[in-house]
Amino acid sequence: MKKWIILSSFAIAAVLVLVVIVYPKQGFIWNEPAPSTDSLALQAQKKLEGKEGICTERVAATRPTHRPTKKSKVNDKYIVIDSHTNRLYLRTQDSVLFTALCSTGTGKSLVDSGKGRVWRFDTPKGAFHIDSRLTDPWWRKPDWAFIEEGEPIPKKEADRLDPNIMGDYAIGFGNGFFIHGTIYERLIGVAVTHGCVRLGSDDIKRVYESAPVGTPVIIF
């Protein structure tokens, strides 16, 4: 009996030593592990299943011609984007409420030498209206994004999703084009986009809060 008690005591002591000494070094208890590739893939899969918050950006060669939309009756505010000076204006008929630097399309072209496809990176011109509003948007990278970077086109849909590049807010104005935030704020004011309109983090938040679905968007 005494021998069994002694052996049990040694076993309990060994377990305590393992918990106190070994586990902290391995990061199992006190150190929270960094997000793994598997966890990011799981998030991407959930996004794909729900189809919520995923933005697709299309360019001139892959979209139909934009046509003017009917004037919205949601409120008297509307957005004007000057692609020549890279300025965005939130205004009413009588006054300018807010002005911000933005970035618009480069106007450059990209050729897929393998399949002969051509994309032109223009911001569309005309009259549109806001048709979607997203927070924490994920960008679904199209084929041209990988060709431009010299990377192979992925076979898995989840490998196309980027949770960071579009900032905190995205405002859709039709056919896969968005006014959105960016992680490249130092380039705001320069025509560097593939067709969308980029704003700094404070400015996109203000536009998002001020422009509901239906708000007119005029781009020239």
N, C-alpha and C positions, 0 to 999 in steps of 0.2 A: 504493500500500500504506500509506504513512504517513498519507495523507488518510483512509483507511478506519479506521485505528487511532484517529486524532484524533476522528472522528465517533462511534466506539464509546465512547470515553472520556466524551465529552459526554453521550451517551445514558445511560450508567451513572450519571453524576453527577446527572443530572436525576431519575432514579428514586429515588436516595438522598435527594435533597432532598424529594421528594414523601412518602416514607416518614417522614422525621424531622420535617418541618414540618407537612404538610397532614393526615396521618392522625390524629395526636393531637388536633388541633383538631376533627376530625369525630367523634371517639370510636370509631374503628374498632378500635383496638388496645389503648390503655391504659385507656379508660373503658368499663366494662361498661354497656350500655344497660339502662334500666328495662324490666320486663316489658311487652310490648305488649298491646293489646286482642286481637290475633290469637292470642297465646300463651295468654291466659286462656280464649279461646274453644276452643282446642285441648284444654286441660285439661278444660273442661266437657264436650266431646264424648267424651273418654276415659271420664269418669265415667258419662256416659249409656250408652255402649256396654257398660261393665262392670257397671253398676247397683250398684256398690259404694260405700258411704259416703254414699248420698243419702238424706236424711230428708224424709218428707212429713208435714206436720202437718195433721190434720183436726180439725174442730170439731163441736159437737153436732148441727147441722142436716144434716151430711153423713155421719154415721156411724150404724151400728146400735147398739142398746143394749148397754152392757158387761155381761157376766155374770161372776160370781165364778169363778175358776179353781181347780183342785185344788191342794192344798198341795204345795209342792215338797219333794223328798227330797234335794236337792243338798247342803245344809248346814242348820244350825239358825239361820242369820242371816236376817233379813227387814227390809224397809224400811217405815217408817210415815211418811205425809205428812199433816200437819194443815194443810188448806187455809184454816182460819180464822185461825190464828196464823202461817202461812207458816213452818213448821218441818218439817224432815226428820230422822228418827231412823233410824239403823242399829242394830239391837238383836237380842238373843236373847230367849228366853222369860223369862229371869231378870234380864237387865240391859241397860242402854242403853250401846252401845259408842261412839256418835258422834252428835252433834247439830249441825245446820247450819241457818242461815237459808236460805230458798228463796223463789222467787216462783211463784205459781200463776195460774190464769185470772182475768181481770177480771170475768167474769160479764156483760159488756156484749154488745150485739148490733150487727151491721152489716147494713145493707140495701143490696142492689144495685138501685138505682132503675130501671136499664135492663132487667133481666131478672126482677126481683121475687124474687131469691134473698135468703135471710136466714141469717146465721151467728151463733151464740151462742158466746162464748169462755169456756167452762167447762172446768175440769180434771175429768175423769171421777171419780166416786166408786165405791168398791167394792174387791174383791180381784182382783189381777192377778198376773202374774209377768213377770220379765225374759225377753224373747224375742230380743233382739239387743243387740250391743255394738259400737260404732263408734269409731274414732279419726279425728281430722281430718275430721269430718262436713261434708258440703255440704247446705245446705237447699234443697229445691225449693219455691220460692214459689208458693203456689196463687193462684187468681184473686182471692180476697179481700184478699191482701196488696197487690196493685196498686190495687184499688178503694179500700182504706183510705188509701193514699198519694196518691190522685188521679192515678194514672198509667195509661196505656193497657195493656191486657193484651197481652203479647208473643206474636208468632206463632211464634217460634223457641223450641224447648224449652230450648236452652242458655242463653237469656236469663233463664230462671227460676232458675238455680242461683246460690246465694250461698255462697262458700267460707269465710266468716269468722264469720257471726253466731251460730253454735251452739257456738263455742269449740272445745276440743281433744277432748272426749269426748261421746258421746251413748249413752244406755242406753234401748232401746225397751221399753215395757211393754204393747204391743198397739195395733192399729188406728191406727197413725201417730202415737202419742203417745210423747214421750221425756222423760227426765230428762237435761238437757244443760247445757253451759257457756253463757256469754254474753259479749258485748262491752259490755254495759250493767250492769256489776257494781254501780254506784252505786244501782241500783234493786232490788238483792237485798233481800228482806224485804217487798216491796210486791206486791200482786196486779196485775201488769201484763202477763201473758202471754196468748196466744191459746188456751191449753189445756195446753201442756207445762209442765214443772217446771224452773225454772232454778236453777242453783247457781253459786257463785263458782268460780274456776279451781282452787284448792287442794281445795275440798270435792268437786267433781265427780271430780277425780282419785282421791281417797280412796274414794269410793263405787264408782267404776269398778273399782278394784283389789280391792275387798272383796266385790263382788256379781256372781257368775257368772250365766250363763244359767240360768233356773229359779228364781232367788231370788224369793220372794214379795214383792209390793208391795201395801200396804194404804193406801187414800186415803179420808179422810173430811172 
